[in-house]
């Protein structure tokens, strides 16, 4: 009986890791029909796409924790139609990009963005648009003065406080067992959230199915785990203060009914950087980027400098 119990405990211990190992790899087969191009960056292949004329002002769009660059499939073409040269890309661990192991903190994502801009030989001023965790990445990157910036646009940005439902935060902060618990619990948590949004209008066709598909690839859940630990548990007050001191114009767009980044975060950001321009999209939740695209674009177009 004791040996049977030990065997069951061993099976329970290894089962989530075995399930993760059996997920599809992000390899040449998975990338066969990928749009755009790939850049061989120091930490791995990064999938990216350009929209619009090469002569236009460069706008770089940074997606969030779980939804890769397809989240920009309506925003990017609309920006391009206004004359901007728009770059979208998949963060490591998401979409068609590689899945390097290790911590995912602001420096990790800043190095990926900087290496991609170098690879694409972008030397002039750029504007950054960051959604959710991408807003935190854009803030951290812009605050370091690594590039000349025209503006920064933050869509439902993370960074004001820890992100995630209470269950998810308990998982992330459980010593020693957090990776094991994440592999067991997170897929179900994400699927539950996606089912709740299944009937939400979207300017990106099939976005719910595309989000579901991320769970079928090896490395996605570990990447989310590392980002929750390295990006979404701490305040970005220091980065916002540094960004304020650079004098870079910042626009923050919020969803009125967002239950992931609540509207109360607006007041905290205002305290850190009183120069931020705020806009609230009525009736919008956290999916404001694709559920209320026209309203988001209207605010962005009024804020960005005209394309050169």
BARO-280957 format. One record per residue (C-alpha): z, y, x; residue in three letters; chain. Coordinates in nm, 2 decimals, always signed. Last residue first. Example, Ala and Ser with C-alpha at 12.3 -4.5 7.8 and 13.67 -1.06 7.14 Angstrom:
BARO-280957
up:north:east:type:mol
+0.71:-0.11:+1.37:SER:A
+0.78:-0.45:+1.23:ALA:A
This chain:
BARO-280957
up:north:east:type:mol
-4.16:+6.20:+0.64:UNK:A
-4.01:+6.05:+0.33:UNK:A
-3.82:+6.31:+0.13:UNK:A
-3.45:+6.33:+0.23:UNK:A
-3.24:+6.08:+0.04:UNK:A
-3.00:+6.20:-0.24:UNK:A
-3.22:+6.25:-0.55:UNK:A
-3.41:+5.94:-0.47:UNK:A
-3.10:+5.73:-0.43:UNK:A
-2.95:+5.85:-0.77:UNK:A
-3.27:+5.77:-0.95:UNK:A
-3.30:+5.44:-0.77:UNK:A
-2.96:+5.33:-0.89:UNK:A
-3.03:+5.43:-1.25:UNK:A
-3.36:+5.24:-1.24:UNK:A
-3.20:+4.93:-1.08:UNK:A
-2.93:+4.88:-1.34:UNK:A
-2.89:+4.50:-1.33:UNK:A
-3.03:+4.45:-0.98:UNK:A
-2.82:+4.69:-0.77:UNK:A
-2.55:+4.72:-1.04:UNK:A
-2.46:+4.35:-0.99:UNK:A
-2.09:+4.45:-0.96:UNK:A
-2.08:+4.57:-1.31:UNK:A
-2.28:+4.84:-1.48:UNK:A
-2.20:+4.99:-1.82:UNK:A
-2.23:+5.35:-1.69:UNK:A
-2.35:+5.39:-1.34:UNK:A
-2.10:+5.61:-1.15:UNK:A
-2.22:+5.85:-0.88:UNK:A
-2.02:+5.98:-0.59:UNK:A
-2.11:+6.22:-0.30:UNK:A
-1.89:+6.16:+0.00:UNK:A
-1.75:+6.48:+0.17:UNK:A
-1.39:+6.40:+0.08:UNK:A
-1.39:+6.11:+0.32:UNK:A
-1.07:+5.90:+0.33:UNK:A
-0.93:+6.04:+0.01:UNK:A
-1.27:+6.01:-0.16:UNK:A
-1.29:+5.65:-0.06:UNK:A
-0.96:+5.58:-0.22:UNK:A
-1.07:+5.76:-0.54:UNK:A
-1.39:+5.55:-0.56:UNK:A
-1.20:+5.23:-0.51:UNK:A
-1.05:+5.28:-0.86:UNK:A
-1.40:+5.19:-0.99:UNK:A
-1.32:+4.83:-0.92:UNK:A
-1.51:+4.64:-0.64:UNK:A
-1.52:+4.29:-0.79:UNK:A
-1.45:+4.37:-1.15:UNK:A
-1.73:+4.64:-1.18:UNK:A
-1.72:+4.80:-1.52:UNK:A
-1.84:+5.15:-1.42:UNK:A
-2.05:+5.02:-1.14:UNK:A
-2.03:+5.25:-0.84:UNK:A
-2.28:+5.45:-0.62:UNK:A
-2.15:+5.61:-0.30:UNK:A
-2.37:+5.87:-0.12:UNK:A
-2.29:+5.96:+0.24:UNK:A
-2.43:+6.25:+0.44:UNK:A
-2.36:+6.20:+0.82:UNK:A
-2.11:+6.46:+0.95:UNK:A
-2.01:+6.23:+1.24:UNK:A
-1.64:+6.30:+1.15:UNK:A
-1.68:+6.15:+0.81:UNK:A
-1.82:+5.83:+0.97:UNK:A
-1.51:+5.81:+1.19:UNK:A
-1.29:+5.85:+0.89:UNK:A
-1.49:+5.58:+0.70:UNK:A
-1.45:+5.34:+0.99:UNK:A
-1.08:+5.40:+1.02:UNK:A
-1.03:+5.35:+0.64:UNK:A
-1.22:+5.02:+0.64:UNK:A
-0.92:+4.83:+0.50:UNK:A
-0.88:+4.47:+0.58:UNK:A
-0.94:+4.14:+0.40:UNK:A
-1.32:+4.16:+0.34:UNK:A
-1.49:+4.16:+0.68:UNK:A
-1.34:+3.90:+0.92:UNK:A
-1.16:+3.65:+0.69:UNK:A
-1.40:+3.69:+0.39:UNK:A
-1.69:+3.70:+0.63:UNK:A
-1.57:+3.37:+0.80:UNK:A
-1.54:+3.19:+0.47:UNK:A
-1.88:+3.32:+0.35:UNK:A
-2.03:+3.19:+0.67:UNK:A
-1.86:+2.85:+0.62:UNK:A
-2.00:+2.83:+0.27:UNK:A
-2.35:+2.91:+0.38:UNK:A
-2.36:+2.68:+0.68:UNK:A
-2.56:+2.39:+0.53:UNK:A
-2.78:+2.49:+0.25:UNK:A
-2.75:+2.38:-0.12:UNK:A
-2.50:+2.65:-0.20:UNK:A
-2.77:+2.92:-0.14:UNK:A
-2.97:+2.77:-0.43:UNK:A
-2.72:+2.90:-0.69:UNK:A
-2.81:+3.26:-0.58:UNK:A
-3.18:+3.19:-0.62:UNK:A
-3.12:+3.05:-0.96:UNK:A
-2.93:+3.36:-1.07:UNK:A
-3.19:+3.59:-0.92:UNK:A
-3.47:+3.43:-1.12:UNK:A
-3.67:+3.75:-1.15:UNK:A
-3.51:+4.05:-0.96:UNK:A
-3.49:+4.34:-1.21:UNK:A
-3.20:+4.16:-1.37:UNK:A
-3.04:+4.16:-1.72:UNK:A
-2.72:+3.96:-1.73:UNK:A
-2.74:+3.63:-1.92:UNK:A
-2.65:+3.41:-1.63:UNK:A
-2.36:+3.64:-1.52:UNK:A
-2.08:+3.41:-1.63:UNK:A
-2.27:+3.11:-1.50:UNK:A
-2.29:+3.28:-1.16:UNK:A
-1.91:+3.34:-1.15:UNK:A
-1.84:+2.97:-1.23:UNK:A
-2.10:+2.86:-0.97:UNK:A
-1.92:+3.08:-0.71:UNK:A
-1.58:+2.93:-0.79:UNK:A
-1.71:+2.58:-0.79:UNK:A
-1.88:+2.62:-0.45:UNK:A
-1.56:+2.78:-0.32:UNK:A
-1.30:+2.51:-0.40:UNK:A
-1.36:+2.21:-0.17:UNK:A
-1.53:+2.38:+0.13:UNK:A
-1.29:+2.67:+0.11:UNK:A
-0.99:+2.44:+0.10:UNK:A
-1.10:+2.27:+0.42:UNK:A
-1.17:+2.60:+0.59:UNK:A
-0.84:+2.74:+0.48:UNK:A
-0.62:+2.44:+0.58:UNK:A
-0.49:+2.56:+0.91:UNK:A
-0.30:+2.86:+0.76:UNK:A
-0.38:+2.95:+0.40:UNK:A
-0.50:+3.31:+0.40:UNK:A
-0.86:+3.25:+0.29:UNK:A
-0.75:+3.00:+0.02:UNK:A
-0.50:+3.24:-0.13:UNK:A
-0.75:+3.52:-0.13:UNK:A
-1.00:+3.30:-0.32:UNK:A
-0.74:+3.21:-0.58:UNK:A
-0.65:+3.58:-0.63:UNK:A
-1.01:+3.68:-0.69:UNK:A
-1.20:+3.83:-0.40:UNK:A
-1.21:+4.15:-0.20:UNK:A
-0.93:+4.30:+0.01:UNK:A
-0.91:+4.68:+0.00:UNK:A
-1.14:+4.99:+0.03:UNK:A
-1.39:+4.81:+0.24:UNK:A
-1.65:+4.68:+0.00:UNK:A
-1.92:+4.91:-0.14:UNK:A
-2.05:+4.91:-0.49:UNK:A
-2.37:+5.06:-0.35:UNK:A
-2.32:+5.27:-0.04:UNK:A
-2.60:+5.50:+0.07:UNK:A
-2.59:+5.64:+0.43:UNK:A
-2.81:+5.93:+0.54:UNK:A
-3.03:+6.06:+0.82:UNK:A
-2.89:+5.86:+1.10:UNK:A
-2.95:+5.86:+1.48:UNK:A
-2.84:+5.52:+1.61:UNK:A
-2.53:+5.37:+1.77:UNK:A
-2.30:+5.64:+1.63:UNK:A
-2.01:+5.40:+1.58:UNK:A
-1.94:+5.52:+1.23:UNK:A
-2.29:+5.42:+1.11:UNK:A
-2.24:+5.05:+1.20:UNK:A
-1.90:+5.03:+1.04:UNK:A
-2.02:+5.20:+0.72:UNK:A
-2.34:+5.00:+0.70:UNK:A
-2.14:+4.68:+0.74:UNK:A
-1.89:+4.78:+0.47:UNK:A
-2.17:+4.87:+0.24:UNK:A
-2.34:+4.54:+0.32:UNK:A
-2.02:+4.38:+0.19:UNK:A
-2.11:+4.53:-0.15:UNK:A
-2.46:+4.68:-0.11:UNK:A
-2.56:+4.88:+0.20:UNK:A
-2.84:+5.14:+0.22:UNK:A
-2.89:+5.28:+0.57:UNK:A
-3.11:+5.57:+0.67:UNK:A
-3.29:+5.58:+1.00:UNK:A
-3.36:+5.83:+1.28:UNK:A
-3.61:+5.73:+1.55:UNK:A
-3.60:+5.44:+1.79:UNK:A
-3.71:+5.13:+1.59:UNK:A
-3.87:+4.89:+1.83:UNK:A
-3.87:+4.60:+1.59:UNK:A
-3.67:+4.39:+1.83:UNK:A
-3.44:+4.68:+1.90:UNK:A
-3.38:+4.73:+1.52:UNK:A
-3.31:+4.36:+1.49:UNK:A
-3.07:+4.36:+1.79:UNK:A
-2.88:+4.66:+1.63:UNK:A
-2.85:+4.48:+1.30:UNK:A
-2.73:+4.16:+1.45:UNK:A
-2.48:+4.34:+1.68:UNK:A
-2.34:+4.54:+1.39:UNK:A
-2.29:+4.21:+1.19:UNK:A
-2.07:+4.05:+1.47:UNK:A
-1.90:+4.38:+1.55:UNK:A
-1.79:+4.43:+1.19:UNK:A
-1.64:+4.08:+1.17:UNK:A
-1.79:+3.73:+1.13:UNK:A
-1.59:+3.49:+1.34:UNK:A
-1.76:+3.18:+1.48:UNK:A
-2.06:+2.96:+1.41:UNK:A
-2.42:+3.07:+1.40:UNK:A
-2.61:+3.00:+1.08:UNK:A
-2.97:+3.10:+1.12:UNK:A
-3.15:+3.33:+0.88:UNK:A
-3.35:+3.22:+0.58:UNK:A
-3.10:+3.33:+0.31:UNK:A
-2.75:+3.36:+0.44:UNK:A
-2.54:+3.25:+0.74:UNK:A
-2.65:+3.54:+0.96:UNK:A
-2.75:+3.84:+0.74:UNK:A
-3.09:+3.82:+0.58:UNK:A
-3.32:+4.12:+0.63:UNK:A
-3.47:+4.42:+0.45:UNK:A
-3.66:+4.70:+0.62:UNK:A
-3.82:+4.98:+0.42:UNK:A
-4.07:+5.23:+0.54:UNK:A
-4.04:+5.51:+0.29:UNK:A
-4.33:+5.68:+0.11:UNK:A
-4.21:+5.68:-0.25:UNK:A
-4.38:+5.35:-0.32:UNK:A
-4.18:+5.20:-0.03:UNK:A
-3.86:+5.30:-0.20:UNK:A
-3.98:+5.12:-0.52:UNK:A
-4.09:+4.82:-0.32:UNK:A
-3.74:+4.80:-0.16:UNK:A
-3.53:+4.84:-0.48:UNK:A
-3.70:+4.56:-0.67:UNK:A
-3.68:+4.27:-0.43:UNK:A
-3.36:+4.41:-0.27:UNK:A
-3.14:+4.13:-0.39:UNK:A
-3.39:+3.90:-0.22:UNK:A
-3.21:+4.00:+0.10:UNK:A
-2.93:+3.75:+0.06:UNK:A
-2.67:+3.73:-0.22:UNK:A
-2.34:+3.59:-0.11:UNK:A
-2.15:+3.85:+0.09:UNK:A
-2.37:+4.16:+0.05:UNK:A
-2.72:+4.29:+0.14:UNK:A
-2.81:+4.55:+0.40:UNK:A
-3.11:+4.77:+0.34:UNK:A
-3.27:+4.97:+0.63:UNK:A
-3.47:+5.28:+0.54:UNK:A
-3.72:+5.41:+0.80:UNK:A
-3.90:+5.73:+0.72:UNK:A
-4.27:+5.66:+0.66:UNK:A
-4.55:+5.61:+0.91:UNK:A
-4.53:+5.23:+0.91:UNK:A
-4.62:+5.25:+0.54:UNK:A
-4.44:+5.04:+0.28:UNK:A
-4.22:+4.73:+0.29:UNK:A
-4.10:+4.53:+0.59:UNK:A
-3.94:+4.19:+0.57:UNK:A
-3.68:+4.01:+0.77:UNK:A
-3.54:+3.66:+0.86:UNK:A
-3.32:+3.65:+1.16:UNK:A
-3.34:+3.36:+1.41:UNK:A
-3.02:+3.31:+1.61:UNK:A
-2.73:+3.48:+1.79:UNK:A
-2.94:+3.66:+2.05:UNK:A
-3.22:+3.75:+1.81:UNK:A
-3.55:+3.56:+1.77:UNK:A
-3.70:+3.77:+1.49:UNK:A
-3.85:+3.60:+1.18:UNK:A
-4.12:+3.73:+0.94:UNK:A
-4.19:+3.81:+0.58:UNK:A
-4.19:+3.56:+0.29:UNK:A
-4.04:+3.22:+0.34:UNK:A
-4.26:+2.93:+0.22:UNK:A
-4.20:+2.70:+0.51:UNK:A
-3.86:+2.82:+0.59:UNK:A
-3.67:+2.52:+0.46:UNK:A
-3.91:+2.29:+0.65:UNK:A
-3.87:+2.50:+0.97:UNK:A
-3.49:+2.47:+0.95:UNK:A
-3.20:+2.59:+0.74:UNK:A
-3.03:+2.25:+0.72:UNK:A
-2.99:+2.08:+0.38:UNK:A
-2.64:+1.98:+0.29:UNK:A
-2.51:+1.65:+0.42:UNK:A
-2.29:+1.81:+0.68:UNK:A
-2.11:+2.01:+0.41:UNK:A
-2.04:+1.70:+0.21:UNK:A
-1.90:+1.53:+0.52:UNK:A
-1.67:+1.83:+0.58:UNK:A
-1.55:+1.82:+0.22:UNK:A
-1.48:+1.44:+0.24:UNK:A
-1.30:+1.44:+0.57:UNK:A
-0.94:+1.51:+0.46:UNK:A
-0.97:+1.34:+0.13:UNK:A
-1.10:+1.02:+0.30:UNK:A
-0.81:+1.04:+0.55:UNK:A
-0.56:+1.08:+0.26:UNK:A
-0.71:+0.78:+0.08:UNK:A
-0.70:+0.57:+0.39:UNK:A
-0.34:+0.66:+0.45:UNK:A
-0.25:+0.57:+0.09:UNK:A
-0.43:+0.23:+0.13:UNK:A
-0.24:+0.17:+0.46:UNK:A
+0.09:+0.24:+0.28:UNK:A
+0.00:+0.00:+0.00:UNK:A
